């Protein structure tokens, strides 16, 4: 392992039930079995980074002093994530997402942030950030904590900010960002432009680089004043796109921390995300490093890509 990626973000337990049709207001429904799994954008991206190999992955987050918190720590550790900077709140429960999925795969999701609202940087987090190569953050924890982490990072360490779910960004945080990662919906939400190219132009006034993920159409990295780098994604039959963006961001962070050239890092991220959409779930769908390498080499032709 040659580098370190520090993921600063949310840790949730996802509680999912399947129903014939989504409930109407006031309605009580019986569901099939309840499924509990690891979730939260931060944890999902940390798992993707750790499974990608190549770099050490440390997570900064917070869980409650409860069974879910202990389970989430265990499952992150089992995926290879260093959880020494995951703190425990005595006041707030572990974050929970309540997910209802109907027969047509339509869903409703309600998130109780719980301990994600009180994430803080402890000494272990600060030490890790001071030695990080890449810091990867999202917006399911307070932006002030992301800003604190950004400011605590080693000089020269890249800050990748995945602006998901999108919200108006603090100007001080924007000033720290090296690459803003957004999907088309987030690009539009952040700028009010329907046209994604116009949205990217607007975002480039505040950050030096914008990476837009475009689903099955791949992704595009645009640096201020430079030609865009467009990366296709492998053609697959998508079964469940949940977690595609998180897999993409986590693998990208790990590949950049490991010193991969930017285009290869983007190709590895795309290869991994294309496998994730062929499988159900979020963290469960994240591929191993070997699976990603095979898909990468089959698609882009050899270890250094085309
Ligand atoms: P999510 O569904 O997790 O919210 P997102 O909207 O954040 O995802 P997308 O742009 O949909 O992000 O997908 C991220 C990346 O995953 C894409 O850039 C692409 O590489 C890969 N991907 C997504 N959907 C597909 C697909 N149908 N086929 C192949 N690759 C895909």
Boltz pocket constraint, residues with backbone or C-beta under 6 A from the ligand:
constraints:
  - pocket:
      binder: B
      contacts: [[A, 183], [A, 184], [A, 212], [A, 213], [A, 214], [A, 215], [A, 216], [A, 217], [A, 218], [A, 219], [A, 232], [A, 233], [A, 234], [A, 235], [A, 236], [A, 238], [A, 241], [A, 242], [A, 243], [A, 244], [A, 245], [A, 246], [A, 248], [A, 269], [A, 270], [A, 271], [A, 273], [A, 274], [A, 277]]
      max_distance: 6.0
